[in-house]
Amino acid sequence: PGGWRATYRDGRLEPPGPKPVAALPGTTIVVEDLFYNVPTRRKALKSAAREYALIVDIVSKFAAFHHRVAFCCRRHGEGRPDVLTQPTSRRLESIRAVYGNAIAQSLLPLSLLIGGGSGGG
């Protein structure tokens, strides 16, 4: 098999357990109905649109930082993703893909010295 599919409900693995499925190389994680039955979530997130906006925000931050990983975030049933990055050797390319060319061009490199070592980004 190229991959495995497992379904969890209320923190428990659903029978029959993990099953082999055809899949491309890499890791794909699909999250559906996460926290659907948590009362705090229903109070804090007034609408599906607000909840999705928060999801896009956090996935965007991960995608910009983790430039060696591909990210794709799309609303269920939609064809066009709201976040789409490809693995790259340069973080700036991921920032450009997520936040646009204007933001990427306005950034300045930062270097710092901590305890005799150096870091840059």
C-alpha positions as MATLAB code, in Angstrom:
seq = 'PGGWRATYRDGRLEPPGPKPVAALPGTTIVVEDLFYNVPTRRKALKSAAREYALIVDIVSKFAAFHHRVAFCCRRHGEGRPDVLTQPTSRRLESIRAVYGNAIAQSLLPLSLLIGGGSGGG';
ca = [
       0.000    0.000    0.000;
       1.055    3.568   -0.576;
      -0.534    4.729    2.664;
      -2.900    3.976    5.510;
      -6.278    5.362    6.561;
      -7.487    5.365   10.136;
     -10.589    6.952   11.616;
     -10.860    8.089   15.211;
     -14.051    9.106   16.995;
     -14.062   10.524   20.495;
     -10.386    9.619   20.897;
     -10.806    5.954   19.960;
      -9.737    4.100   16.840;
     -12.811    3.039   14.873;
     -13.067   -0.572   13.682;
     -11.699   -2.182   11.614;
      -8.606   -0.101   12.411;
      -6.000    1.178    9.967;
      -6.468   -0.058    6.407;
      -4.137    0.203    3.407;
      -5.001    2.752    0.711;
      -3.415    3.990   -2.499;
      -1.433    7.172   -1.824;
       1.344    9.333   -3.192;
       4.668    9.545   -1.319;
       4.612   11.871    1.672;
       2.237   12.466    4.531;
      -1.333   13.652    4.095;
      -3.388   14.501    7.137;
      -7.097   15.198    6.719;
      -8.922   16.547    9.746;
     -12.712   16.538    9.768;
     -15.053   17.489   12.597;
     -12.221   18.128   15.045;
     -13.719   19.119   18.416;
     -17.221   18.933   16.902;
     -18.777   17.933   20.211;
     -16.806   20.198   22.558;
     -19.127   22.832   24.095;
     -16.287   25.342   24.541;
     -15.611   25.265   20.801;
     -19.244   25.926   19.980;
     -19.249   28.940   22.322;
     -15.923   30.404   21.175;
     -16.365   29.908   17.441;
     -19.620   31.494   16.404;
     -19.549   30.382   12.768;
     -17.938   27.916   10.407;
     -16.446   30.852    8.470;
     -14.698   32.176   11.597;
     -13.421   28.716   12.487;
     -12.047   28.207    8.974;
     -10.373   31.639    9.005;
      -8.519   30.654   12.185;
      -7.473   27.348   10.607;
      -6.131   29.141    7.503;
      -4.228   31.561    9.746;
      -2.421   28.825   11.672;
      -1.722   26.686    8.580;
      -0.303   29.806    6.866;
       2.083   30.393    9.752;
       3.247   26.786    9.706;
       3.646   26.858    5.904;
       5.732   30.043    5.959;
       8.041   28.722    8.676;
       8.408   25.082    7.580;
       9.667   25.767    4.074;
      10.841   22.211    3.396;
       7.287   20.837    3.717;
       4.412   21.234    1.239;
       1.155   22.581    2.678;
      -2.308   22.632    1.149;
      -5.382   23.884    3.008;
      -8.735   23.997    1.276;
     -12.291   24.262    2.457;
     -14.203   20.985    2.148;
     -15.734   20.715   -1.299;
     -13.697   23.579   -2.791;
     -11.249   23.090   -5.632;
      -8.905   26.022   -5.042;
      -6.771   25.901   -1.882;
      -6.494   28.909    0.422;
      -2.918   27.945    1.345;
      -0.617   26.160   -1.089;
       3.162   25.850   -0.783;
       5.752   23.517   -2.263;
       8.907   22.313   -0.506;
      11.760   24.757   -1.066;
      15.272   25.288    0.207;
      14.525   28.939    1.027;
      12.098   30.119    3.683;
      11.583   33.367    1.756;
       9.957   31.397   -1.079;
       7.410   29.916    1.325;
       6.747   33.352    2.818;
       6.166   34.660   -0.719;
       3.743   31.807   -1.494;
       1.750   32.442    1.686;
       1.825   36.229    2.131;
       2.588   37.503   -1.372;
       5.456   39.155   -3.185;
       5.046   42.608   -1.582;
       5.520   41.218    1.935;
       8.414   38.961    0.885;
      10.232   41.865   -0.795;
       9.808   44.125    2.232;
      11.544   41.735    4.644;
      15.120   42.361    5.738;
      17.613   39.636    6.697;
      18.347   39.376   10.405;
      21.519   37.982   11.949;
      22.249   37.650   15.635;
      25.043   36.469   17.868;
      24.162   34.431   20.950;
      26.805   33.048   23.287;
      29.596   32.984   20.728;
      27.557   31.205   18.036;
      25.734   32.874   15.212;
      22.366   32.445   13.635;
      20.727   34.066   10.716;
      17.518   33.984    8.830;
];
